């Protein structure tokens, strides 16, 4: 039977069907009625294992509803940290970061990795050749930086990610665009230089955008989190297979 992977993030929900490590049809939803959206996916087919990773704890009522939509529910949120410890990952990490680490371990076994997730937040995580977690940092994501400049500086406009930028801006708008984009590039290059022997793995919504602008070779894997959740779903499913 197929498993269903659900990642409830800060700004959107991502979901995908999976058969072991193979991802099938993927979905994206942005709104408040995430439970209704999940139910629309499971209406035609019930998954064997449903993995739900959420940035905030799910209510008891929502959990009971989801349990009725699958054979086995694996809930990953702030109230369920035991899965992280079981995989040798610090309990304070969010499950999206943890899933990226698990996927990178699987894809690049025996190699150190620098994992950069370009989302609402910008996360950078390091794993060694032995697969052990070496630490990581968090900062504002690209679009969050644009929003913060506009919100906290009364005179500055809100701009979007440009198709292209120069190193230095020649107008107010281009100065904001270049400042944010160049700042992130310099930031990431600094992290990559800490461990140049590592494989660099970019994921998240803006992964391809920044991968094309880096000097070093990058693996851009936008569904890295879902791949990590697929690993966890497959491992969990094996407990119930006869």
Backbone bond lengths (Angstrom), bond angles and torsions (degrees), N, CA, C in turn:
res aa  C-N    CA-C-N  psi(-1)  N-CA   C-N-CA  omega(-1)  CA-C   N-CA-C  phi
1 X - - - 1.454 - - 1.529 110.20 -
2 X 1.320 115.89 155.74 1.459 120.88 -179.15 1.517 110.59 -83.56
3 X 1.316 114.91 153.30 1.459 121.72 174.09 1.524 108.87 -105.70
4 X 1.323 116.08 154.85 1.458 121.56 177.95 1.518 108.97 -116.66
5 X 1.315 116.14 127.46 1.457 123.13 -179.60 1.517 108.88 -107.43
6 X 1.337 116.93 128.84 1.461 121.52 -178.64 1.522 108.62 -130.68
7 X 1.316 115.91 124.19 1.462 121.61 175.83 1.528 108.50 -117.04
8 X 1.327 116.93 112.55 1.463 122.10 177.53 1.522 106.98 -98.31
9 X 1.340 116.03 106.85 1.448 121.27 -176.26 1.510 113.14 -99.70
10 X 1.322 115.52 -166.05 1.461 120.63 -178.20 1.522 112.56 -70.57
11 X 1.324 117.55 -33.90 1.464 120.37 -175.90 1.519 114.33 -121.63
12 X 1.315 118.39 -16.75 1.464 120.01 -176.55 1.516 111.22 -154.50
13 X 1.333 114.72 163.23 1.457 122.88 174.27 1.522 108.04 -107.55
14 X 1.319 116.02 133.32 1.456 121.55 174.67 1.523 107.96 -120.55
15 X 1.303 116.37 142.44 1.465 120.18 -179.36 1.520 109.41 -145.57
16 X 1.323 115.51 157.17 1.461 120.54 177.68 1.517 109.44 -160.05
17 X 1.325 115.43 147.90 1.451 121.00 169.21 1.520 108.92 -82.65
18 X 1.305 117.67 151.12 1.455 120.32 178.82 1.517 111.46 -145.43
19 X 1.331 114.34 148.14 1.467 123.41 169.63 1.514 105.46 -120.30
20 X 1.312 117.14 103.37 1.462 122.29 -171.29 1.530 108.78 55.16
21 X 1.342 119.33 -116.35 1.461 119.88 -177.92 1.525 113.40 -96.48
22 X 1.319 116.66 0.50 1.459 120.26 -178.71 1.525 110.14 -89.27
23 X 1.331 115.74 121.22 1.457 120.40 178.88 1.519 109.88 -85.55
24 X 1.332 114.80 138.74 1.457 120.98 176.61 1.518 110.96 -103.65
25 X 1.306 116.61 -139.59 1.464 121.45 -177.75 1.531 110.13 -62.34
26 X 1.323 115.41 134.40 1.463 121.28 -179.55 1.520 110.56 -110.36
27 X 1.317 115.56 155.47 1.463 122.60 -177.28 1.527 109.56 -134.71
28 X 1.317 116.19 154.06 1.457 121.82 174.73 1.519 108.63 -140.24
29 X 1.323 115.91 135.90 1.465 121.08 -179.84 1.522 109.52 -139.91
30 X 1.318 115.90 134.86 1.459 121.13 176.90 1.526 107.86 -125.57
31 X 1.311 116.66 111.14 1.458 121.74 -177.17 1.517 109.94 167.49
32 X 1.312 115.94 -176.70 1.463 121.08 -176.28 1.525 113.64 -94.75
33 X 1.332 118.05 -18.22 1.456 121.08 -175.80 1.526 110.48 -93.53
34 X 1.344 115.09 57.45 1.459 119.34 -175.87 1.524 111.96 -65.54
35 X 1.333 116.86 -34.66 1.468 119.70 -178.86 1.530 110.24 -64.27
36 X 1.329 116.91 -43.88 1.464 120.61 177.84 1.524 110.67 -60.94
37 X 1.330 116.45 -36.85 1.456 119.38 -179.98 1.523 110.61 -67.24
38 X 1.333 117.44 -42.41 1.470 120.03 177.75 1.533 110.04 -61.70
39 X 1.328 116.35 -42.23 1.470 119.96 -179.81 1.518 111.51 -64.23
40 X 1.339 117.22 -30.56 1.467 119.89 177.21 1.526 111.13 -68.14
41 X 1.315 117.22 -27.20 1.469 121.56 177.93 1.523 110.22 -76.87
42 X 1.330 116.91 -42.15 1.467 121.12 -175.02 1.527 113.05 -85.26
43 X 1.330 117.27 -1.33 1.463 119.83 -176.95 1.524 111.89 -62.31
44 X 1.348 116.91 -38.25 1.460 120.43 -177.32 1.525 113.04 -91.88
45 X 1.321 116.11 -26.24 1.463 119.86 -177.57 1.520 110.23 -145.90
46 X 1.323 115.95 132.03 1.463 121.26 178.33 1.527 109.51 -95.08
47 X 1.316 118.19 126.68 1.463 120.08 179.38 1.519 111.84 -74.51
48 X 1.333 115.28 155.85 1.455 119.74 174.00 1.527 108.84 -71.59
49 X 1.321 116.35 -55.76 1.466 122.26 173.27 1.521 108.87 -116.80
50 X 1.313 116.27 130.94 1.452 120.87 171.25 1.522 107.58 -112.02
51 X 1.325 116.09 118.75 1.458 121.57 175.83 1.521 107.80 -99.90
52 X 1.314 116.62 123.98 1.461 120.96 178.51 1.520 108.33 -120.37
53 X 1.317 115.67 111.07 1.461 122.35 175.71 1.521 107.96 -102.24
54 X 1.332 116.93 125.08 1.461 120.23 -174.69 1.524 110.96 -133.75
55 X 1.335 115.42 141.52 1.471 119.92 178.61 1.523 111.45 -74.31
56 X 1.323 117.31 -14.68 1.462 120.51 177.15 1.531 109.05 -133.54
57 X 1.332 118.24 152.27 1.467 120.99 -177.62 1.525 112.10 -63.51
58 X 1.316 116.27 137.58 1.459 121.24 176.42 1.524 109.69 -82.67
59 X 1.322 115.92 148.54 1.456 120.74 179.20 1.529 109.73 -71.93
60 X 1.314 115.09 162.21 1.466 120.00 178.98 1.525 110.52 -62.74
61 X 1.338 116.74 -38.03 1.462 120.47 -179.95 1.527 111.38 -65.08
62 X 1.341 116.70 -43.33 1.462 120.12 178.52 1.521 110.89 -65.08
63 X 1.322 116.47 -38.62 1.465 120.72 179.23 1.521 111.02 -63.00
64 X 1.324 116.41 -43.60 1.470 120.47 178.77 1.523 111.34 -63.31
65 X 1.325 116.44 -38.89 1.465 120.59 178.25 1.523 110.57 -63.00
66 X 1.315 117.00 -44.94 1.460 121.35 -178.79 1.530 111.14 -67.16
67 X 1.321 116.86 -35.60 1.467 120.04 177.98 1.525 111.20 -61.33
68 X 1.325 116.32 -30.65 1.454 120.54 178.91 1.514 114.30 -78.03
69 X 1.342 116.85 -7.27 1.461 121.64 -177.33 1.517 113.56 -101.68
70 X 1.337 117.63 3.66 1.460 120.12 -177.45 1.523 109.30 -152.20
71 X 1.323 115.20 168.09 1.469 119.01 174.98 1.516 111.28 -73.85
72 X 1.337 116.00 -38.06 1.465 121.07 -178.56 1.528 109.09 -144.28
73 X 1.325 116.63 131.85 1.461 122.64 179.65 1.518 109.68 -108.51
74 X 1.339 116.23 129.23 1.459 122.33 173.40 1.522 106.81 -114.42
75 X 1.314 116.10 106.70 1.460 121.77 -176.43 1.519 109.74 -98.57
76 X 1.311 115.48 126.47 1.459 122.52 -178.46 1.523 108.95 -121.92
77 X 1.325 116.40 101.26 1.457 120.63 177.59 1.524 108.85 -149.51
78 X 1.316 116.89 -169.31 1.455 120.76 -176.85 1.511 114.65 -61.84
79 X 1.328 116.93 -21.13 1.466 120.67 179.52 1.526 112.88 -93.56
80 X 1.324 117.04 -0.97 1.466 120.57 -177.45 1.521 108.44 -133.44
81 X 1.323 115.90 80.78 1.456 121.82 -175.70 1.527 113.55 -98.45
82 X 1.317 117.42 -4.94 1.462 119.88 -173.76 1.527 112.46 -63.39
83 X 1.337 116.99 -29.13 1.458 119.53 179.71 1.521 111.98 -64.69
84 X 1.332 117.12 -34.01 1.456 120.48 179.91 1.525 110.89 -67.83
85 X 1.318 115.62 -47.98 1.461 120.12 -179.16 1.520 110.45 -60.96
86 X 1.323 116.56 -37.46 1.455 120.75 179.61 1.521 113.71 -64.41
87 X 1.334 116.58 -22.54 1.461 121.00 178.92 1.529 111.65 -102.79
88 X 1.310 117.46 12.57 1.458 120.07 178.57 1.508 114.26 70.93
89 X 1.339 116.45 28.31 1.465 121.80 -179.17 1.522 108.09 -114.60
90 X 1.330 118.98 134.91 1.466 120.93 -179.43 1.524 112.46 -55.05
91 X 1.319 116.13 140.27 1.463 121.63 -175.24 1.520 112.89 -67.73
92 X 1.330 118.78 -18.60 1.458 119.90 -177.68 1.531 112.93 -78.85
93 X 1.328 117.76 -14.46 1.461 120.01 -179.97 1.523 110.72 -71.12
94 X 1.313 116.08 146.17 1.465 120.24 174.23 1.527 108.27 -72.49
95 X 1.332 116.47 158.06 1.452 119.15 -175.40 1.522 112.88 -71.24
96 X 1.329 118.88 -24.10 1.458 118.28 176.14 1.526 110.39 -68.12
97 X 1.333 116.79 -40.82 1.464 119.69 175.93 1.529 110.53 -65.45
98 X 1.320 116.61 -41.85 1.459 120.72 179.40 1.532 111.18 -61.72
99 X 1.334 116.21 -42.97 1.467 120.08 -179.81 1.522 111.02 -63.87
100 X 1.337 117.48 -38.29 1.467 120.81 177.21 1.520 110.98 -63.01
101 X 1.322 116.25 -40.33 1.463 120.63 179.05 1.533 110.64 -64.08
102 X 1.330 116.89 -44.52 1.466 120.74 179.19 1.522 110.91 -61.38
103 X 1.336 116.62 -42.68 1.462 120.15 -179.43 1.523 111.24 -66.14
104 X 1.340 117.22 -41.46 1.465 120.79 179.37 1.527 110.81 -64.30
105 X 1.333 116.59 -40.05 1.471 120.21 176.31 1.521 110.44 -57.73
106 X 1.330 116.21 -42.37 1.462 122.30 -177.49 1.526 111.40 -69.53
107 X 1.327 116.57 -45.57 1.459 121.39 -174.98 1.524 112.82 -74.33
108 X 1.340 116.68 -33.59 1.462 121.14 -174.24 1.533 110.41 -125.28
109 X 1.317 115.17 49.95 1.461 120.88 -177.26 1.531 110.43 -57.32
110 X 1.332 114.74 132.27 1.456 119.66 178.89 1.511 114.32 84.84
111 X 1.330 117.45 4.12 1.459 121.31 178.81 1.533 109.42 -123.42
112 X 1.324 116.02 143.22 1.451 119.48 173.25 1.523 109.90 -73.23
113 X 1.299 116.74 148.09 1.464 120.81 -177.80 1.525 111.29 -134.01
114 X 1.311 115.35 143.04 1.459 122.73 168.21 1.525 106.49 -111.43
115 X 1.327 116.05 113.46 1.463 121.39 -173.38 1.527 109.17 -106.13
116 X 1.329 116.21 123.57 1.459 121.11 179.91 1.523 108.53 -119.41
117 X 1.328 116.25 122.51 1.468 122.30 -179.88 1.522 108.84 -109.14
118 X 1.343 115.83 115.79 1.459 122.49 -178.35 1.526 109.29 -96.67
119 X 1.322 116.45 91.03 1.451 120.92 179.07 1.508 110.57 -132.44
120 X 1.326 117.03 -148.35 1.461 121.51 174.69 1.521 109.58 -56.16
121 X 1.326 115.32 -39.67 1.468 121.70 169.59 1.520 108.41 -109.70
122 X 1.303 115.87 157.97 1.457 121.82 174.78 1.524 107.01 -105.47
123 X 1.320 116.47 112.20 1.462 119.88 -179.74 1.518 109.97 -111.14
124 X 1.326 115.20 142.74 1.462 122.50 177.67 1.525 107.30 -129.31
125 X 1.320 116.90 121.80 1.459 121.62 -178.59 1.524 110.06 -129.51
126 X 1.344 114.94 145.92 1.459 121.83 -178.04 1.525 110.21 -119.77
127 X 1.328 115.90 134.51 1.454 120.70 171.20 1.531 107.77 -127.01
128 X 1.329 116.24 144.53 1.448 121.56 -178.44 1.510 112.35 -85.00
129 X 1.329 116.45 177.21 1.460 121.52 178.49 1.518 111.93 -60.22
130 X 1.324 116.24 -26.65 1.458 121.46 179.15 1.523 112.97 -83.99
131 X 1.338 116.72 1.05 1.454 120.85 179.56 1.509 114.46 84.52
132 X 1.332 117.39 -3.33 1.458 120.48 -179.14 1.528 111.17 -75.91
133 X 1.316 115.78 145.09 1.458 121.38 179.72 1.523 109.71 -76.32
134 X 1.337 116.29 128.87 1.462 121.69 -176.68 1.518 113.52 -104.27
135 X 1.318 117.66 -4.76 1.461 120.47 179.89 1.520 111.54 119.76
136 X 1.325 115.30 172.51 1.460 119.45 -178.89 1.514 111.57 -172.63
137 X 1.325 115.41 173.39 1.464 121.77 -177.34 1.516 111.54 -132.89
138 X 1.322 114.67 160.46 1.463 122.66 176.94 1.518 109.94 -126.88
139 X 1.324 116.14 142.12 1.459 121.06 171.74 1.530 108.12 -149.88
140 X 1.325 116.75 -175.50 1.453 120.39 -178.80 1.523 111.27 -71.77
141 X 1.328 116.09 140.53 1.450 121.03 175.30 1.520 111.16 -74.35
142 X 1.327 116.43 172.25 1.459 121.95 -174.09 1.529 112.15 -59.43
143 X 1.324 116.76 -55.96 1.464 119.70 -178.31 1.529 111.29 -66.40
144 X 1.315 116.85 -31.76 1.459 120.81 177.54 1.526 110.32 -64.69
145 X 1.315 117.45 -35.48 1.464 121.14 178.19 1.529 110.86 -67.10
146 X 1.318 116.63 -42.52 1.461 119.45 176.98 1.530 110.92 -60.60
147 X 1.332 116.02 -44.11 1.467 120.59 -179.58 1.526 111.17 -65.30
148 X 1.320 117.12 -39.92 1.465 120.85 -179.00 1.523 110.94 -64.68
149 X 1.336 117.92 -40.69 1.468 120.83 178.81 1.519 110.87 -60.74
150 X 1.327 115.84 -43.49 1.458 119.58 -179.18 1.523 112.18 -70.31
151 X 1.317 115.86 -39.66 1.464 119.99 -175.70 1.521 112.60 -71.94
152 X 1.308 117.61 -40.87 1.451 120.60 -172.45 1.534 113.62 -99.79
153 X 1.326 116.49 -1.92 1.470 120.55 173.23 1.522 107.27 -122.76
154 X 1.305 116.92 107.69 1.462 121.15 -169.76 1.525 114.42 -57.50
155 X 1.337 116.94 -31.16 1.462 119.34 -172.72 1.524 114.08 -93.11
156 X 1.330 118.04 -6.50 1.458 119.95 -174.62 1.530 111.39 -94.19
157 X 1.336 117.08 137.34 1.466 120.62 179.93 1.530 111.65 -79.79
158 X 1.326 114.98 161.72 1.460 120.69 173.70 1.519 108.21 -87.60
159 X 1.315 117.35 122.37 1.463 121.19 178.66 1.524 109.07 -120.38
160 X 1.321 115.18 161.67 1.459 121.37 179.80 1.516 110.76 -103.62
161 X 1.312 116.28 172.43 1.459 120.84 178.16 1.521 108.88 -62.96
162 X 1.324 118.25 123.98 1.467 120.77 -178.36 1.521 111.80 -79.49
163 X 1.324 115.78 158.35 1.464 119.85 175.25 1.522 110.84 -66.61
164 X 1.322 116.04 -34.17 1.454 120.47 -179.96 1.520 109.21 -152.52
165 X 1.311 117.17 155.42 1.464 121.91 179.44 1.515 110.13 -140.51
166 X 1.331 115.58 156.48 1.455 121.96 169.01 1.522 107.89 -95.48
167 X 1.319 115.55 166.46 1.460 119.25 179.82 1.529 110.93 -63.20
168 X 1.334 116.08 -38.64 1.467 121.77 179.73 1.524 109.78 -123.07
169 X 1.330 115.57 136.23 1.451 119.91 179.24 1.526 112.36 -79.28
170 X 1.333 115.52 152.81 1.471 121.48 178.91 1.527 111.56 -121.44
171 X 1.327 116.02 14.43 1.464 122.65 174.86 1.518 107.36 -154.54
172 X 1.323 116.50 171.85 1.463 118.87 179.78 1.523 110.85 -60.06
173 X 1.336 115.65 -47.94 1.453 119.89 -177.91 1.524 112.00 -64.65
174 X 1.347 116.00 -46.43 1.467 118.42 -178.85 1.524 111.76 -68.64
175 X 1.341 117.58 -27.27 1.459 120.32 176.30 1.524 110.84 -66.95
176 X 1.335 116.69 -38.67 1.459 120.99 176.90 1.530 109.55 -67.56
177 X 1.326 116.05 -47.71 1.468 120.38 -179.42 1.521 111.06 -58.39
178 X 1.340 116.09 -51.29 1.460 120.22 -177.82 1.519 111.90 -67.69
179 X 1.325 116.40 -36.55 1.459 120.12 -179.65 1.517 112.07 -62.46
180 X 1.327 116.68 -45.92 1.458 120.43 -179.03 1.531 111.45 -71.18
181 X 1.334 116.39 -49.55 1.467 119.84 -176.66 1.527 111.25 -65.91
182 X 1.339 116.71 -48.09 1.472 119.68 179.61 1.520 111.08 -63.98
183 X 1.334 116.04 -38.03 1.464 119.41 178.79 1.506 112.06 -60.77
184 X 1.334 117.02 -42.54 1.464 120.15 178.72 1.518 110.70 -67.06
185 X 1.330 117.13 -40.82 1.465 120.17 179.42 1.526 110.57 -62.17
186 X 1.329 117.10 -46.59 1.472 119.73 178.10 1.529 110.60 -60.96
187 X 1.326 115.68 -40.63 1.468 120.91 -179.92 1.525 110.91 -61.11
188 X 1.328 116.12 -48.50 1.458 120.00 -177.31 1.528 111.20 -69.14
189 X 1.322 117.05 -39.64 1.466 119.13 177.51 1.528 110.85 -59.60
190 X 1.323 116.30 -37.01 1.459 119.63 176.78 1.513 112.06 -62.65
191 X 1.337 117.31 -42.13 1.459 120.21 177.70 1.529 111.46 -65.82
192 X 1.332 117.02 -41.67 1.458 120.17 -179.36 1.521 111.15 -64.32
193 X 1.321 116.35 -32.81 1.465 120.14 179.77 1.528 112.74 -72.83
194 X 1.332 117.32 -17.13 1.464 119.29 177.14 1.520 111.20 -64.84
195 X 1.330 116.51 -36.65 1.462 121.45 179.95 1.531 107.85 -137.58
196 X 1.329 116.96 75.62 1.466 120.14 -177.17 1.526 113.59 -63.18
197 X 1.338 116.71 -18.43 1.461 120.04 178.91 1.530 112.07 -77.26
198 X 1.328 116.86 -15.27 1.466 120.77 -178.16 1.524 111.95 -73.22
199 X 1.320 115.03 152.95 1.460 121.16 167.75 1.523 108.09 -78.11
200 X 1.314 117.35 131.04 1.462 121.77 179.53 1.525 108.93 -93.39
201 X 1.328 115.66 123.69 1.460 122.01 -177.88 1.523 108.58 -122.14
202 X 1.326 116.34 118.51 1.462 121.66 177.96 1.525 108.82 -104.29
203 X 1.333 116.40 139.57 1.453 121.17 176.03 1.518 108.76 -144.01
204 X 1.333 116.20 175.41 1.458 120.20 -178.04 1.521 112.29 96.43
205 X 1.317 115.53 174.02 1.456 121.56 -172.77 1.516 115.50 -61.07
206 X 1.335 117.19 -31.69 1.467 120.66 -177.64 1.520 112.95 -105.29
207 X 1.334 117.26 17.42 1.463 120.77 -175.69 1.520 112.01 -60.44
208 X 1.336 118.02 -48.75 1.462 120.94 -177.71 1.526 111.22 -65.22
209 X 1.328 116.56 -37.68 1.463 121.15 -179.26 1.525 110.39 -57.80
210 X 1.327 116.81 -47.27 1.461 119.92 -176.97 1.527 112.46 -82.58
211 X 1.335 117.77 -28.73 1.467 119.76 178.59 1.521 110.58 -60.75
212 X 1.343 117.39 -37.01 1.460 121.22 -179.37 1.524 112.41 -70.04
213 X 1.334 116.68 -15.58 1.462 120.59 -175.32 1.526 113.32 -104.98
214 X 1.319 116.63 3.79 1.457 120.03 -178.63 1.522 110.53 -93.84
215 X 1.310 116.24 150.53 1.461 121.70 179.66 1.526 111.29 -76.92
216 X 1.310 117.27 -33.60 1.462 121.30 -176.89 1.521 111.28 -89.40
217 X 1.335 115.66 167.08 1.460 121.71 179.52 1.527 110.10 -74.21
218 X 1.339 116.67 133.75 1.461 122.43 -175.15 1.519 110.04 -127.67
219 X 1.330 116.07 139.49 1.464 121.39 166.72 1.522 107.45 -95.65
220 X 1.322 117.41 112.06 1.467 121.69 178.01 1.523 108.24 -98.64
221 X 1.327 116.58 112.18 1.469 122.61 -177.77 1.520 107.30 -127.10
222 X 1.324 116.27 93.22 1.466 120.52 -172.10 1.523 113.17 -65.86
223 X 1.333 117.59 -27.19 1.465 121.17 -178.48 1.530 112.27 -100.64
224 X 1.331 117.54 29.11 1.462 120.94 -177.27 1.529 111.65 -59.90
225 X 1.344 117.24 -40.84 1.469 120.66 179.61 1.525 110.46 -62.50
226 X 1.330 117.01 -46.09 1.464 120.36 179.92 1.526 110.79 -63.52
227 X 1.322 117.32 -34.41 1.469 119.67 177.21 1.523 110.66 -65.59
228 X 1.323 116.68 -39.18 1.458 119.93 176.19 1.521 112.01 -64.50
229 X 1.327 116.20 -40.01 1.467 120.13 176.91 1.525 110.95 -66.03
230 X 1.331 116.96 -33.75 1.465 120.61 176.89 1.523 110.57 -63.57
231 X 1.331 116.93 -39.62 1.465 120.91 175.77 1.523 111.08 -60.49
232 X 1.326 115.89 -45.17 1.463 120.21 -178.97 1.516 110.73 -66.95
233 X 1.335 117.50 -37.77 1.462 121.22 178.89 1.525 110.67 -65.16
234 X 1.343 115.99 -43.19 1.461 119.98 -179.10 1.525 110.82 -65.54
235 X 1.328 116.54 -42.09 1.461 120.93 177.97 1.527 110.77 -62.56
236 X 1.329 116.17 -41.14 1.462 120.93 -179.73 1.526 110.51 -68.57
237 X 1.334 117.20 -38.07 1.457 121.22 -179.02 1.517 112.10 -63.43
238 X 1.335 117.08 -34.52 1.448 121.48 -178.20 1.527 112.53 -62.93
239 X 1.321 117.72 -21.63 1.458 120.87 178.10 1.528 111.63 -69.03
240 X 1.338 115.89 -22.58 1.466 119.76 -174.02 1.513 112.75 -111.39
241 X 1.345 117.69 -3.24 1.450 119.98 179.57 1.528 109.40 -79.11
242 X 1.284 114.46 140.46 1.477 120.93 -179.20 1.533 109.65 -92.08
